[in-house]
């Protein structure tokens, strides 16, 4: 288990982390484990994630119903009505659950903020790259416009020369026909 706070380089990036799509998130990778990365943190995160799941709610309902039925039916008498021990269990559960859930929300907010900052940096880089591409396209367009104009000029010169050659050919032909005996 890697417990260091330095994130590992992406495995699939063939050594060039400068182009990795998540490169802006790497400095914030230490925020990914919500409660840290030691044993207690992993167990606390698993516990906090388990709250609110259908499995937890159904299991808690079954346990509470069995508790109440067993005590009301008289099968056991360890917590008779008004179920003080059950209330104590709920209070204990709430005393641990609330701070864990609040801690998870706080850390998630920190992680969301860090990821939003990384996304903003990524959008800035995309905007700069887009601006660079737009400038390159504008330069290429200007060069193409110059080449089209040069082509048009050359075509016009070629047309004029062709007309001139045609005229000279007619004149030469006329002179040769007139000079014949």
C-alpha positions as CSV (number, residue, x, y, z in Angstrom):
1,X,0.0,0.0,0.0
2,X,1.4,3.4,-1.0
3,X,1.0,5.7,2.0
4,X,3.1,8.5,0.6
5,X,1.5,11.8,-0.3
6,X,3.3,12.0,-3.7
7,X,1.1,10.7,-6.5
8,X,2.4,8.0,-8.8
9,X,3.0,8.9,-12.4
10,X,0.4,7.6,-14.8
11,X,1.3,4.1,-15.9
12,X,0.0,4.3,-19.5
13,X,1.7,7.5,-20.5
14,X,5.0,6.1,-21.9
15,X,7.0,8.4,-19.7
16,X,5.7,11.7,-21.0
17,X,3.6,13.2,-18.1
18,X,3.4,16.6,-19.9
19,X,0.6,15.3,-22.2
20,X,-1.3,13.1,-19.7
21,X,-5.0,14.2,-19.7
22,X,-5.1,14.2,-15.8
23,X,-1.8,16.0,-15.4
24,X,-3.5,18.9,-13.7
25,X,-5.1,16.6,-11.1
26,X,-1.9,14.9,-10.1
27,X,-0.9,17.6,-7.6
28,X,-4.2,17.0,-5.8
29,X,-4.1,13.2,-5.8
30,X,-3.3,13.1,-2.1
31,X,-6.9,14.4,-1.6
32,X,-8.5,11.3,-3.2
33,X,-8.6,9.1,-0.1
34,X,-11.2,11.0,1.8
35,X,-9.9,10.1,5.3
36,X,-6.3,9.6,4.4
37,X,-4.7,6.2,3.5
38,X,-3.9,4.5,6.8
39,X,-5.9,1.6,8.2
40,X,-8.3,3.7,10.4
41,X,-8.9,6.1,7.5
42,X,-9.8,3.3,5.1
43,X,-12.2,1.7,7.6
44,X,-13.7,5.1,8.5
45,X,-14.3,5.9,4.8
46,X,-15.8,2.5,4.2
47,X,-18.1,3.0,7.3
48,X,-19.2,6.5,6.1
49,X,-19.8,5.2,2.6
50,X,-21.9,2.3,4.0
51,X,-24.3,4.8,5.7
52,X,-27.3,5.6,3.5
53,X,-27.0,2.6,1.4
54,X,-30.1,0.4,1.0
55,X,-28.2,-2.5,2.5
56,X,-27.5,-0.5,5.7
57,X,-31.1,0.8,5.9
58,X,-32.6,-2.6,5.4
59,X,-30.3,-4.3,7.9
60,X,-30.8,-1.6,10.5
61,X,-34.6,-1.8,10.1
62,X,-34.5,-5.6,10.4
63,X,-32.3,-5.4,13.5
64,X,-34.5,-2.8,15.2
65,X,-37.7,-4.7,14.3
66,X,-36.2,-7.9,15.7
67,X,-35.1,-6.0,18.8
68,X,-38.5,-4.6,19.5
69,X,-40.4,-7.8,18.7
70,X,-38.1,-9.9,20.9
71,X,-38.6,-7.5,23.8
72,X,-42.3,-6.9,23.4
73,X,-43.1,-10.6,22.8
74,X,-41.3,-11.5,25.9
75,X,-38.7,-13.7,24.3
76,X,-36.1,-11.7,26.1
77,X,-36.2,-8.9,28.6
78,X,-32.8,-7.2,28.1
79,X,-34.5,-3.9,26.9
80,X,-38.1,-3.6,27.8
81,X,-40.4,-0.7,26.7
82,X,-39.4,2.3,26.4
83,X,-36.3,0.7,24.9
84,X,-33.7,2.7,26.6
85,X,-30.8,0.5,25.4
86,X,-32.1,0.9,21.8
87,X,-32.1,4.7,22.2
88,X,-28.6,4.5,23.6
89,X,-27.5,2.5,20.5
90,X,-29.1,5.0,18.2
91,X,-27.4,7.9,20.0
92,X,-24.0,6.1,19.9
93,X,-24.5,5.4,16.2
94,X,-25.4,9.1,15.5
95,X,-22.5,10.3,17.6
96,X,-20.1,8.5,15.4
97,X,-21.9,8.7,12.1
98,X,-22.5,12.5,12.0
99,X,-18.8,13.5,12.4
100,X,-17.7,10.9,9.9
101,X,-20.3,12.1,7.4
102,X,-19.4,15.7,8.0
103,X,-15.7,14.9,7.6
104,X,-16.4,13.1,4.4
105,X,-18.4,16.0,3.1
106,X,-15.7,18.5,4.1
107,X,-13.0,16.4,2.4
108,X,-15.2,15.9,-0.6
109,X,-15.6,19.7,-0.9
110,X,-11.8,20.1,-0.6
111,X,-11.3,17.5,-3.3
112,X,-14.0,19.1,-5.5
113,X,-12.3,22.5,-5.1
114,X,-8.9,21.1,-6.1
115,X,-10.4,19.3,-9.1
116,X,-12.2,22.4,-10.1
117,X,-8.9,24.3,-9.9
118,X,-7.2,21.6,-12.0
119,X,-10.0,21.7,-14.5
120,X,-9.7,25.5,-14.8
121,X,-6.0,25.1,-15.4
122,X,-6.7,22.5,-18.1
123,X,-9.3,24.8,-19.7
124,X,-6.7,27.6,-19.7
125,X,-4.2,25.3,-21.4
126,X,-6.9,24.3,-23.9
127,X,-7.7,27.9,-24.6
128,X,-4.0,28.8,-25.2
129,X,-3.6,25.8,-27.5
130,X,-6.7,26.8,-29.3
131,X,-5.4,30.4,-29.6
132,X,-2.1,29.1,-30.9
133,X,-3.9,26.9,-33.5
134,X,-6.1,29.8,-34.5
135,X,-3.0,32.0,-35.1
136,X,-1.4,29.2,-37.1
137,X,-4.5,28.8,-39.2
138,X,-4.7,32.6,-39.7
139,X,-1.0,32.6,-40.8
140,X,-1.6,29.7,-43.2
141,X,-4.7,31.4,-44.5
142,X,-2.7,34.6,-45.2
143,X,0.0,32.5,-46.9
144,X,-2.7,30.7,-49.0
145,X,-4.2,34.1,-49.9
146,X,-0.8,35.3,-51.1
147,X,-0.3,32.1,-53.1
148,X,-3.7,32.4,-54.7
149,X,-3.0,36.0,-55.6
150,X,0.4,35.0,-57.1
151,X,-1.3,32.2,-59.0
152,X,-3.9,34.7,-60.3
153,X,-1.2,37.1,-61.4
154,X,0.8,34.3,-63.1
155,X,-2.4,33.1,-64.8
156,X,-3.0,36.7,-66.1
157,X,0.6,37.0,-67.3
158,X,0.3,33.6,-69.0
159,X,-2.9,34.8,-70.7
160,X,-1.2,38.0,-71.8
161,X,1.8,36.1,-73.1
162,X,-0.4,33.6,-74.8
163,X,-2.3,36.4,-76.6
164,X,1.0,38.0,-77.5
165,X,2.3,34.7,-78.9
166,X,-0.9,34.2,-80.8
167,X,-0.6,37.7,-82.3
168,X,3.0,37.2,-83.2
169,X,2.2,33.8,-84.7
170,X,-0.5,35.4,-86.9
171,X,1.8,38.2,-87.9
172,X,4.6,35.8,-88.7
173,X,2.2,33.7,-90.7
174,X,0.8,36.7,-92.5
175,X,4.4,37.9,-93.4
176,X,5.4,34.4,-94.6
177,X,2.3,34.1,-96.7
178,X,2.9,37.6,-98.3
179,X,6.6,37.0,-98.9
180,X,5.9,33.9,-100.9
181,X,6.2,34.4,-104.8
